[in-house]
């Protein structure tokens, strides 16, 4: 197996110069670097990235730690789009990207800091983390730069950033959209209570109702855990005794479940019941009828998060929350009454 010593010997330089060349030090001439790279190619030598990071004062590995991805519905490509956005940003810079898939149970077996240290992670992106997860609770005291998705962290830790759309504003917009079309008997199909994003979307809906002097009663909120199947089952039961004019769903997946239950009840969309979603999944433009929803650019969210993390790792700025733009996507699933 070829070693750095072999490269140095054939290139006629010291091991230290070879190391500097691969770490792009400015005190090694371009001519010498080129010679070293040519020899390395001839000898089929590749520097050990982990060893390189360990010997460097600054750790150069970004870890994308994604929780619950195996629980995602096959119709939901959000996590993959975030991955693509992260990769596009990281691959253009000096950092390496490693992806780790975990779940809530694994987080209890090993602390967040221990997990990162063992993998030589210099900065982390946490995707799919809930506010009641172990890793979220550890962020307050961590000294590892970190960016989270869809969570606003309440801490003075300057190494933590967050990225999302403004969920409260977006949900207020789509609730107002229904109210402007004279819908008053609206059922909210919410996600999981323990998630920050669910709380923000509920806040926005309540603001829209209050602006119209309306109350959102508890019996008009169905918690479907961001699950298509749960939304279907809850809606099916609800329609046995009630028929609202609209369902406002906190995800497109849940809207698909509601659509299925409404059609099975012999009702038409939007003639009998209007339905809205949230996310703008690709399939939302192909449902019958096409789904009115809130559009999120998940690739852009991933890209912005990765760039923010790199700035935190390089001490270019302190903690901040970045909002990515969203849009109301008007299609055919809502009618004026």
Secondary structure, 3 states (H helix, E strand, C coil): CCCHHHHHHHHCCCHHHHHHHHCCCCCCCHHHHHHHHHHHHHCCCCCCHHHHHHHCCCCCEEEEEEECHHHCCCCCCHHHHHHHHHHHHHCCCCCEEEEEEECHHHHHHCCHHHHHHHCCCCEEEEECCCCCCHHHHHHHHCCCEEEEECCCCCCCCCCEEEEECCHHHHHHHHHHHHHHCCCCCEEEEECCCCCHHHHHHHHHHHHHHHHCCCCCCHHHEEECCCCHHHHHHHHHHHCCCCCCCEEEECCHHHHHHHHHHHHHCCCCCCCCCEEECCECCHHHHCCCCCCEEEEECHHHHHHHHHHHHHHHHCCCCCCCEEECCEEEECCCCCCCC
